[in-house]
Amino acid sequence: MMSFRNNRLQQLVLPMSTARLLSDIAQARGRQQEFMRQAALILNPLHQQALLQAAEAANRVEGMTVSPDRVELLVLRRARPENPAEQAVRGYGLALQEVHDRHARLGIKPEVIRRLHAICMAGSSDAGQFKRADEKAVQLVDGGPAVSRLRPVPAKAAAGAVGELCRLYEQAVQQDQLPPLIAVGALALDFLCIHPFRQGNGRVSFLLTLLALYHHEYEVGRYVSLERLIEQSKDDYHTSLQRSAQQWHEGRHDLIPWLEFFLRTVRSAYAEFDREAKKVCSLHGARTRLVKEAIASAPAEFSLTELERRCPNVNREMIRWVLRDLKARGQVECLGRGPGAKWRKKGSLTKKR
């Protein structure tokens, strides 16, 4: 909450480098929104990939690893966890899906933060509960001991600090006197400095950031894992966090190192989305043409199963998507139900044999 007290954010002078990051992100967001208007369903593979990468990376940042094949089973197929690390991955996947599916109904409130923690930490004795004893905030260093990086708010003050942070964040957003991304970055920084839970603070900070980004229509986290990008630059993450946390308790901290790291991460996510969306759309176009050619060369009546044999490299959902599109255009009609049901060509398609 220290970043929001006394209108500190509104008085913050942003260097040119920060302003350029904000401008780059604004342009990239416009391109993403155009992609989503034209091809939201086509982008679903990117969403599933982001879910898996986020669940895996968020837990690796906190020192827990699970094999990639198990991550898919845990997150997408809700497999039963076999150990604490798998439970953490499954819990984060469920919390992540909660944010993706219900972000419009989830506010930046203490009870929502506790709920996300409860989902993440399911099975833990203090899941969804603020810490009861003072804890050190540590960084797990590969091959070495844990290193203390932050001085958290005392346990007895944690609940009040989270409540104040949520209240001041909402006030800052409603006043509309600063770029929303600056408020979101400051929200994440203050939450990490408060460190209100015994464990799982890093994971909840990722979820809180994603939720706040959704509220301001920055939806890149649906298709690109911000957690993976942070993990890939974890040294910069810890360095910028430590620099901006200095003198945080006194309200004399420098937000710029953290804000620039946060904005670089968001910009990188949009750049990755731009590249991957173009690939997906290109592949979708090629497969759509393949299915349409198979339909054009098929008999007047055909089945989905027959199309699958003609298009072995195209999955069933893609074939169904093409059939639904052609049906909406009045070029085919369905004569039954199920994969074996017959479809009949209509209109111009009947002339392309």
C-alpha positions as CSV (number, residue, x, y, z in Angstrom):
1,M,0.0,0.0,0.0
2,M,3.0,2.3,0.4
3,S,3.1,2.9,-3.4
4,F,-0.4,4.3,-3.3
5,R,-0.4,6.4,-0.1
6,N,-0.5,10.2,-0.4
7,N,-1.2,10.0,-4.1
8,R,2.4,8.9,-4.6
9,L,1.7,7.2,-8.0
10,Q,-0.1,10.2,-9.4
11,Q,3.0,12.3,-8.6
12,L,5.4,9.8,-10.1
13,V,7.6,11.2,-12.8
14,L,8.1,8.5,-15.5
15,P,11.4,8.4,-17.4
16,M,11.2,8.3,-21.2
17,S,12.2,4.6,-21.2
18,T,9.0,3.8,-19.2
19,A,6.9,6.0,-21.4
20,R,8.2,4.1,-24.5
21,L,7.3,0.8,-22.9
22,L,3.8,2.0,-22.3
23,S,3.5,3.2,-25.9
24,D,4.8,-0.1,-27.3
25,I,2.3,-2.1,-25.2
26,A,-0.6,0.1,-26.2
27,Q,0.1,-0.5,-29.9
28,A,0.6,-4.2,-29.3
29,R,-2.7,-4.4,-27.4
30,G,-4.5,-2.9,-30.4
31,R,-3.1,-5.6,-32.7
32,Q,-4.1,-8.4,-30.3
33,Q,-7.7,-7.0,-30.0
34,E,-7.9,-7.1,-33.8
35,F,-6.7,-10.7,-33.9
36,M,-9.3,-11.7,-31.2
37,R,-12.1,-10.0,-33.2
38,Q,-11.2,-11.9,-36.3
39,A,-10.1,-15.3,-34.9
40,A,-10.8,-15.8,-31.2
41,L,-11.6,-19.6,-31.6
42,I,-8.5,-20.2,-33.7
43,L,-6.4,-18.9,-30.8
44,N,-7.5,-21.6,-28.4
45,P,-4.3,-23.7,-28.8
46,L,-2.3,-20.7,-27.6
47,H,-4.6,-20.5,-24.5
48,Q,-4.1,-24.2,-23.6
49,Q,-0.3,-23.8,-24.1
50,A,-0.3,-20.8,-21.9
51,L,-2.2,-22.6,-19.1
52,L,0.3,-25.4,-19.0
53,Q,3.4,-23.1,-19.2
54,A,2.0,-20.8,-16.5
55,A,1.2,-23.7,-14.0
56,E,4.7,-25.2,-14.6
57,A,6.6,-21.9,-14.4
58,A,4.8,-20.4,-11.4
59,N,5.7,-23.3,-9.3
60,R,9.3,-23.6,-10.6
61,V,9.8,-19.9,-9.5
62,E,9.1,-21.1,-6.0
63,G,11.3,-24.2,-6.2
64,M,8.9,-27.0,-7.3
65,T,9.2,-29.0,-10.5
66,V,7.0,-31.5,-12.2
67,S,7.5,-33.3,-15.5
68,P,5.8,-31.6,-18.5
69,D,3.7,-34.7,-19.3
70,R,2.3,-34.7,-15.8
71,V,1.6,-31.0,-16.0
72,E,-0.7,-31.6,-18.9
73,L,-2.6,-34.4,-17.1
74,L,-2.9,-32.3,-13.9
75,V,-4.0,-29.0,-15.5
76,L,-6.1,-30.1,-18.5
77,R,-7.4,-33.5,-17.4
78,R,-7.6,-32.9,-13.7
79,A,-5.5,-36.0,-12.8
80,R,-5.0,-36.9,-9.1
81,P,-1.8,-35.4,-7.7
82,E,0.8,-37.9,-6.5
83,N,3.0,-35.5,-4.4
84,P,3.1,-32.0,-3.0
85,A,4.7,-30.5,-6.1
86,E,2.0,-32.0,-8.3
87,Q,-0.7,-30.7,-5.9
88,A,0.8,-27.2,-6.3
89,V,0.7,-27.4,-10.1
90,R,-2.8,-28.6,-10.1
91,G,-3.9,-26.0,-7.6
92,Y,-2.3,-23.2,-9.6
93,G,-3.9,-24.5,-12.8
94,L,-7.3,-24.4,-11.1
95,A,-6.7,-20.9,-9.7
96,L,-5.5,-19.7,-13.1
97,Q,-8.6,-21.1,-14.8
98,E,-10.7,-19.3,-12.2
99,V,-9.2,-16.0,-13.2
100,H,-9.5,-16.7,-16.9
101,D,-13.2,-17.7,-16.6
102,R,-14.5,-15.3,-13.9
103,H,-12.3,-12.2,-14.1
104,A,-15.2,-9.9,-14.7
105,R,-16.8,-11.0,-11.4
106,L,-13.6,-11.1,-9.3
107,G,-12.6,-7.7,-7.8
108,I,-9.3,-6.7,-6.3
109,K,-10.5,-7.5,-2.8
110,P,-9.0,-9.3,0.2
111,E,-11.6,-12.0,0.0
112,V,-10.7,-12.7,-3.6
113,I,-7.0,-12.8,-2.8
114,R,-7.7,-15.3,0.0
115,R,-9.8,-17.4,-2.3
116,L,-7.1,-17.6,-5.0
117,H,-4.6,-18.6,-2.3
118,A,-7.1,-21.2,-1.0
119,I,-7.3,-22.8,-4.5
120,C,-3.6,-22.6,-5.1
121,M,-2.7,-24.1,-1.7
122,A,-5.5,-26.7,-1.4
123,G,-4.4,-29.3,1.1
124,S,-2.3,-26.9,3.1
125,S,-3.5,-26.3,6.7
126,D,-3.5,-22.5,6.2
127,A,-4.8,-22.4,2.6
128,G,-6.7,-19.1,2.2
129,Q,-5.5,-17.7,5.6
130,F,-3.2,-14.8,6.2
131,K,0.0,-15.8,8.0
132,R,-0.2,-16.1,11.8
133,A,3.5,-15.8,12.5
134,D,6.3,-13.6,11.0
135,E,8.1,-15.1,8.1
136,K,11.1,-14.2,6.1
137,A,10.6,-13.6,2.4
138,V,13.4,-15.6,0.7
139,Q,14.6,-16.4,-2.8
140,L,15.5,-20.0,-3.6
141,V,18.9,-20.0,-5.3
142,D,19.8,-22.9,-7.6
143,G,22.3,-25.1,-5.9
144,G,22.5,-22.9,-2.8
145,P,20.8,-21.8,0.3
146,A,17.6,-19.6,0.5
147,V,18.5,-15.9,0.5
148,S,16.4,-13.3,2.3
149,R,15.4,-10.6,-0.1
150,L,12.5,-8.7,1.5
151,R,11.3,-7.4,4.9
152,P,7.6,-8.4,5.0
153,V,4.9,-6.7,6.9
154,P,4.5,-8.3,10.4
155,A,1.8,-11.0,10.6
156,K,-0.4,-9.0,12.9
157,A,-0.6,-6.2,10.3
158,A,-0.9,-8.3,7.1
159,A,-4.7,-8.4,6.9
160,G,-5.0,-4.6,7.4
161,A,-2.2,-4.0,4.8
162,V,-3.9,-6.1,2.2
163,G,-7.2,-4.3,2.8
164,E,-5.6,-0.9,2.5
165,L,-3.8,-1.9,-0.7
166,C,-7.0,-3.1,-2.3
167,R,-8.8,0.1,-1.3
168,L,-6.1,2.5,-2.4
169,Y,-5.6,0.6,-5.7
170,E,-9.3,0.9,-6.5
171,Q,-9.3,4.6,-5.6
172,A,-6.3,5.2,-7.9
173,V,-7.9,3.4,-10.8
174,Q,-11.2,5.2,-10.4
175,Q,-9.5,8.6,-10.3
176,D,-8.1,7.8,-13.8
177,Q,-5.1,10.0,-13.4
178,L,-2.4,7.5,-14.3
179,P,-1.8,4.8,-16.8
180,P,-3.6,1.6,-15.6
181,L,-0.4,-0.5,-16.2
182,I,1.4,1.7,-13.6
183,A,-1.3,1.0,-11.1
184,V,-1.2,-2.8,-11.9
185,G,2.6,-2.9,-11.5
186,A,2.5,-1.0,-8.2
187,L,-0.2,-3.4,-7.0
188,A,2.0,-6.4,-7.6
189,L,5.0,-4.7,-5.9
190,D,3.1,-3.8,-2.8
191,F,1.5,-7.2,-2.5
192,L,5.0,-8.9,-2.7
193,C,6.3,-6.4,-0.1
194,I,3.4,-7.1,2.3
195,H,3.9,-10.9,1.8
196,P,0.7,-11.7,3.6
197,F,0.8,-15.5,3.4
198,R,3.1,-18.1,5.0
199,Q,3.8,-19.4,1.5
200,G,2.5,-19.1,-2.0
201,N,2.9,-15.3,-2.2
202,G,4.7,-15.4,-5.5
203,R,2.0,-17.5,-7.1
204,V,-0.8,-15.3,-5.8
205,S,1.0,-12.2,-7.0
206,F,1.0,-13.7,-10.6
207,L,-2.7,-14.4,-10.3
208,L,-3.5,-10.9,-8.9
209,T,-1.5,-9.3,-11.7
210,L,-3.3,-11.3,-14.4
211,L,-6.7,-10.4,-12.8
212,A,-5.9,-6.7,-12.8
213,L,-4.6,-6.8,-16.4
214,Y,-7.9,-8.4,-17.4
215,H,-9.8,-5.6,-15.7
216,H,-8.0,-3.1,-17.9
217,E,-8.5,-5.2,-21.1
218,Y,-4.9,-6.3,-21.3
219,E,-5.7,-9.9,-22.2
220,V,-2.3,-11.2,-23.4
221,G,-2.1,-13.4,-20.3
222,R,-4.8,-15.6,-21.8
223,Y,-2.5,-16.6,-24.7
224,V,1.1,-16.1,-23.3
225,S,2.3,-17.2,-20.0
226,L,3.6,-14.2,-18.1
227,E,4.9,-16.6,-15.4
228,R,7.2,-18.3,-18.0
229,L,8.6,-15.0,-19.1
230,I,9.3,-14.0,-15.5
231,E,10.9,-17.4,-14.8
232,Q,13.1,-17.0,-17.9
233,S,14.3,-13.6,-16.5
234,K,14.2,-14.5,-12.8
235,D,17.5,-12.8,-12.0
236,D,16.1,-9.5,-13.3
237,Y,12.8,-10.2,-11.5
238,H,14.5,-10.6,-8.1
239,T,17.0,-7.7,-8.7
240,S,14.2,-5.3,-9.7
241,L,12.0,-6.4,-6.8
242,Q,14.8,-6.0,-4.3
243,R,15.8,-2.5,-5.6
244,S,12.2,-1.2,-5.6
245,A,11.5,-2.8,-2.1
246,Q,14.3,-0.8,-0.5
247,Q,12.8,1.7,1.9
248,W,9.3,0.5,0.9
249,H,8.2,0.5,4.6
250,E,9.2,4.2,4.9
251,G,7.4,5.1,1.7
252,R,10.7,6.3,0.1
253,H,11.1,3.4,-2.4
254,D,11.9,3.8,-6.1
255,L,9.2,2.1,-8.1
256,I,10.9,2.5,-11.5
257,P,13.1,-0.6,-11.5
258,W,10.2,-2.8,-10.8
259,L,7.8,-1.0,-13.1
260,E,10.2,-1.2,-16.0
261,F,10.7,-4.9,-15.4
262,F,7.0,-5.5,-15.3
263,L,6.4,-3.4,-18.4
264,R,9.2,-5.2,-20.3
265,T,7.6,-8.5,-19.4
266,V,4.2,-7.4,-20.7
267,R,5.7,-6.0,-23.8
268,S,7.5,-9.3,-24.4
269,A,4.3,-11.2,-23.9
270,Y,2.6,-9.1,-26.6
271,A,5.5,-9.5,-29.0
272,E,5.3,-13.3,-28.5
273,F,1.6,-13.3,-29.0
274,D,2.0,-11.4,-32.3
275,R,4.4,-14.0,-33.6
276,E,2.5,-17.1,-32.4
277,A,-0.9,-15.8,-33.5
278,K,0.3,-15.2,-37.0
279,K,1.7,-18.8,-37.1
280,V,-1.6,-20.2,-35.8
281,C,-3.7,-18.2,-38.2
282,S,-1.5,-19.2,-41.1
283,L,-1.7,-22.9,-40.1
284,H,-5.5,-22.6,-39.6
285,G,-5.9,-21.1,-43.1
286,A,-3.9,-24.0,-44.6
287,R,-5.9,-26.6,-42.8
288,T,-9.2,-24.9,-43.6
289,R,-8.3,-25.0,-47.3
290,L,-7.3,-28.7,-47.1
291,V,-10.7,-29.6,-45.5
292,K,-12.7,-27.5,-48.0
293,E,-10.8,-29.2,-50.9
294,A,-11.6,-32.6,-49.4
295,I,-15.3,-31.7,-49.2
296,A,-15.3,-30.3,-52.7
297,S,-13.9,-33.6,-54.1
298,A,-16.1,-35.8,-51.9
299,P,-19.4,-37.4,-53.1
300,A,-22.6,-35.4,-52.7
301,E,-23.1,-37.0,-49.3
302,F,-20.2,-37.7,-46.9
303,S,-19.4,-38.1,-43.2
304,L,-17.0,-36.5,-40.8
305,T,-15.3,-39.8,-40.4
306,E,-14.7,-39.9,-44.2
307,L,-13.2,-36.4,-44.0
308,E,-10.9,-37.5,-41.2
309,R,-9.5,-40.2,-43.5
310,R,-9.0,-37.7,-46.3
311,C,-7.3,-35.1,-44.0
312,P,-5.2,-37.2,-41.6
313,N,-3.2,-34.2,-40.3
314,V,-6.3,-32.2,-39.4
315,N,-7.9,-32.9,-36.0
316,R,-11.7,-33.6,-35.6
317,E,-12.4,-30.2,-34.0
318,M,-10.9,-28.3,-36.9
319,I,-13.0,-30.3,-39.4
320,R,-16.1,-29.6,-37.3
321,W,-15.3,-25.9,-37.3
322,V,-15.1,-25.9,-41.1
323,L,-18.4,-27.8,-41.4
324,R,-20.1,-25.4,-39.0
325,D,-18.8,-22.5,-41.0
326,L,-20.0,-24.0,-44.3
327,K,-23.4,-24.8,-42.8
328,A,-23.8,-21.2,-41.6
329,R,-23.1,-20.1,-45.2
330,G,-25.7,-22.5,-46.6
331,Q,-23.2,-24.7,-48.4
332,V,-23.7,-27.9,-46.5
333,E,-26.4,-29.5,-44.3
334,C,-26.2,-32.2,-41.7
335,L,-28.5,-35.2,-42.1
336,G,-28.0,-36.9,-38.8
337,R,-26.0,-36.9,-35.5
338,G,-22.6,-38.2,-34.5
339,P,-19.3,-38.7,-36.3
340,G,-21.0,-41.2,-38.7
341,A,-23.8,-38.8,-39.7
342,K,-24.0,-37.8,-43.3
343,W,-23.5,-34.3,-44.6
344,R,-24.9,-33.1,-47.9
345,K,-23.3,-30.5,-50.2
346,K,-25.5,-27.6,-51.3
347,G,-25.2,-24.7,-53.7
348,S,-21.9,-24.0,-55.3
349,L,-20.2,-27.0,-53.7
350,T,-22.3,-29.4,-55.7
351,K,-20.6,-28.2,-58.8
352,K,-17.0,-28.8,-57.7
353,R,-16.6,-32.5,-58.2
